[in-house]
Amino acid sequence: MSDEAELAAAIRDHPLEAAGALAAVQAGWLAPLTVDSLVAALPVVGGTLEQLWIEQLAHRDLLDAFVGALQARGVPVGAPQPAADHVDPERLVLFGSRAKAFRCRVLVNGAVAGTGCLIGPSLVLTAWHVVAVQPPGRPQEPAPRIHVVLADSTVEEVALPLRFESFCGDAEYTGQAPRADADVDGRNDVAVLVMRRPAAAHLGRAELPEPVSRTASRTRLVLVHFPDGEDRGFGWGYLHKIRNVTARWRHDITTAQGSSGGACFDSHLELAGVHQGRWNGKGRLVPLSRFAADLRPLVEDDVAPRSLWSLDGTATGALVIGRDVFVHAVAAAGDERSRVRGVRVKRRETTGGTTGLNFSHHLLGGLLARRGAGQVIVRVSFDELVRDLVEDIRGRVAGTGLPLADLPPSPGLEVGLASPEAAARDRARLLAAAVEAAAAAAGRTVWFFFDTPSVVVPEPARLLLEGFVAAALRKPHLRLVVAGFETLALPGEEFATASAAAVAGPPGLVVEYLGGFTRADVLDLLTRAHEDLTGRPPLVEVVDAVADPVLAPLRDFNGVYAASDLPAVAAALRPDLQQWQRDGREEP
């Protein structure tokens, strides 16, 4: 971990990134530490904001995770800065910090067997032979115990069987290099390891470039690895063509045991392939172009899942029952080509309380944490009378560390000619434009979460909210989640599902209705959980045997159970989920 002075300087000099890292390491927490809470405590405890920040992180045992999250956001805290050759030095500093965060060690049966690279919040790319215990095509028995050691020193278990694997060539397994592409046709020596939970969301990932660059001889190569399992920085060298072979390339970077599986990057610092091993004194690389198409759907589903059964992917995490519409809508809103710009959550019965609405904020945070540093959540609540909604939103945006320019005056207001409706629309438009400009400059997507009001919303605030929603729907870097407000008519299209927005038309929000849950919702959760925790789909009678005793004591109306029963159902399901989790670890 970096020293306290360096960390304090990083927090002070990079407020936006620091705020994002603080939120990322507490994704899913019900009572997270926030910048606002730190600022509010300063007059009482004294000292500087940075000192208090660090003290509170240390108290929560989050310092290492926070440093990793800062590095994932390109803040050079303890990041290596090797000399560059034909590499943009500014990009190199950013890359060095990020690569230090997304690099990891791969342990097989307790020993360092190779290097991995994060390509998703729960996905690690490495070489297949690193985790193999038998030759290609044979059963991998006895099944190995596989773990990864992340940049923040946490050790995470890998689920078996592997999510994706492509064997090495038969001759390669014994140390011989291929003499022709036919020798390794369909054999790329890569594997995707899936951690049992999305534990690396705060550490960022290596992006899959689109399109994948062509491999060329004598171009610069950077190898992110752990030679002999040790941190010696990154390797620098050049690519070399192998005669009569395009499925493998040579490089001249010095490597050692433990380097296998390390990610290779080109002179543009884009992912170019995976280091395989050494042959005749030279390193060997498998180019990304051979397997990128296999990785993309895995990464997309990991970063923006269409369904979710647990907020953190574990049997002890907050269970997600009957929220597929919300999860799918958030995934769709992350696609810049989609008409979906967020979610509108409505209760079928407004007297049914706010439990589901409040959980929506935690669910959104958990989903966006998977996407990394580019997502910012601004929560706007109406728990007390808001005198000026525009200034309230401006202050909340600024509290995330995103700098906003002063809003220009509205011409209609200056001369006193604008009606209240027109004035509200104009001020809201200027605010949305300012947030959009700041988000675009910082490379962020800002999600506004509007809480259902606990007080009567005055007419000026209502007009400003309507105007802001109308303007934000058309901003490429802004997204919306409106929880409650059932009686308020908001502008924009409304979609029953994310897929309903596939046709051309104006942007809008997917509408999710909250009003209880069904037996099918519980069975969906159990089926997904069993597959994730044990690595195999369950028999129908297995999930029935768990669901039926839990639901039997409850009363339903036309097959719908009351939302107030959800906490009891989640508690009753948890022991079986925990048993499946133990079974999955004992029986790969």
TAHUNOR-V432943 format. One line per field, one symbol per residue. phi: phi as a letter, one per 20 degrees, with the letter a starting at -180 (. if undefined). psi: psi as a letter, one per 30 degrees, with the letter a starting at -180 (. if undefined). Layout:
phi->???
psi->???
This chain:
phi->.fffffffffffecfffffffffffcgnffcffcffffffegfeemndffffgffffffeldffffffffffenefemefcffdcmcgfffffffgffffeefbeddclndfdrdccfcafcdcebefffdfdbfgnegecfgfedccdefemfddfdfdfffbbcfefgfffendefebgffcfmddlcbdedffbffdgfemaefefceffffcfmefcddebcflmdedndecacebfdgmcdfccebdffcbgofgnffdcefemdgcrcfercblmdfccefggfcgffegfffgfffcfebbdbfdmcfeffeddmdfffffffffffefeeffdqcdecefcfeendgffffgffffffffgfenffdcddeddcfbfefbfffffgfffffenefdfffffegfffemeffgfffffffffffffffgfffffemddddedefffecfefgffffffffffgffgdefddcccddnlfeeedfnfcdfbfffefefqffadfeddernbdffffffgfffffffednbfefgfffffeffffegfeecclndefffeggffgfffggffffffffffecg
psi->klleeeeeeeeefieeeeeeeeeefgkfkfilkleeeeeefefefaaleeeeeeeeeeeghgeeeeeeeeefggjijgkkilkljhkjeeeeeeeeeeefefklkkkjhfkjfaklkkglfgkkkakefegkfllkflkikkkljklkjlfggkkkkkkklkekkjllleeefggkkkfleffhkgjfhlkjkjlflifgefgalkkjljlkkkkkkglkkkkjlikggljgalkkallkkkkgkffllllgkkllkffkfkkkkafghkkfakkeakkhgllkkjkeffgeffeeeeeeeeeikflkfkegglfflkkjjhgeeeeeeeeeffjfflfkgakjkkkejfggageeeefeeeeeeeefeffaffkkkjkjlhflkjejeeeeeeeeeeffgjkklkklkkeeeefgfkleeeeeeeeeeeeeeeeeeeeeefhlkkkkjjkkkflkjleeeeeeeeeeeeeefgkfgklkjjjbhefkjllllkkeleffgflkallakkkkkkhalleeeeeeeeeeeeeeefgkkllefeeefeeefefeflkljhgklkfffeeeeeeefeeeeeeeeeeeffi.
